[in-house]
């Protein structure tokens, strides 16, 4: 379909097909270390569904606050087990990090995923005190951005603690996906695509937002990031030189990165 090429990433990244295995290995190694030293709470259920579980990684001392990271995969792939290594940047700076899985298409539609992530944020907030910062990549960037739309029911005890949201390479307007082959699995219709598009959200909650995208990403993702930053008056935009869609998240693993400084600052 006409937008398939625009939203294809792996074919335009050197050795792109190797990234999932590399992520899984890095994540497993980090998770084993954190579990061995007693700083990981794994498989914590936030709902009754099979995939409604999260891992929470704790810092060495009392947590200054909570980061929630929501993974991508076009709402169709992956789970929390691929991303544990990305918690290191924040935990090394004294923050706890929650990483939920969520039900994927075709078993769930995107509005149901939005509700699951709201439920996950509320649950994580009950586990860790302090300010809350949300980040997510690609489809996960879409889902954390949705948390600032007033139609999403976040409980007051979580909503009042939101301090920053960082969508990384988000899909902010879902309407172009209507003309992609992936929509055979996602099942979006025109009304649903519009309702679930953060860039079309009127009066988003007034929480600071940093939209982050790689300069070497597919043009469609750079445009999606620009759309969201332009639509939300309290959002700023970072276009990171030399980063593509698969390595733009690497800064989350580095406690000294500019990405971590912006997220936690």
Secondary structure as GFF3:
##gff-version 3
##sequence-region A 1 265
A	DSSP	three_ten_helix	10	12	.	.	.	ID=ss1
A	DSSP	three_ten_helix	16	18	.	.	.	ID=ss2
A	DSSP	alpha_helix	19	36	.	.	.	ID=ss3
A	DSSP	beta_strand	40	45	.	.	.	ID=ss4
A	DSSP	beta_strand	53	57	.	.	.	ID=ss5
A	DSSP	beta_strand	65	70	.	.	.	ID=ss6
A	DSSP	three_ten_helix	80	82	.	.	.	ID=ss7
A	DSSP	three_ten_helix	84	87	.	.	.	ID=ss8
A	DSSP	alpha_helix	88	91	.	.	.	ID=ss9
A	DSSP	beta_strand	96	100	.	.	.	ID=ss10
A	DSSP	alpha_helix	110	127	.	.	.	ID=ss11
A	DSSP	beta_strand	131	137	.	.	.	ID=ss12
A	DSSP	alpha_helix	139	146	.	.	.	ID=ss13
A	DSSP	alpha_helix	156	159	.	.	.	ID=ss14
A	DSSP	beta_strand	162	168	.	.	.	ID=ss15
A	DSSP	three_ten_helix	174	179	.	.	.	ID=ss16
A	DSSP	alpha_helix	183	186	.	.	.	ID=ss17
A	DSSP	alpha_helix	190	195	.	.	.	ID=ss18
A	DSSP	three_ten_helix	198	200	.	.	.	ID=ss19
A	DSSP	beta_strand	209	214	.	.	.	ID=ss20
A	DSSP	alpha_helix	219	231	.	.	.	ID=ss21
A	DSSP	beta_strand	235	240	.	.	.	ID=ss22
A	DSSP	three_ten_helix	250	253	.	.	.	ID=ss23
A	DSSP	alpha_helix	258	264	.	.	.	ID=ss24
###
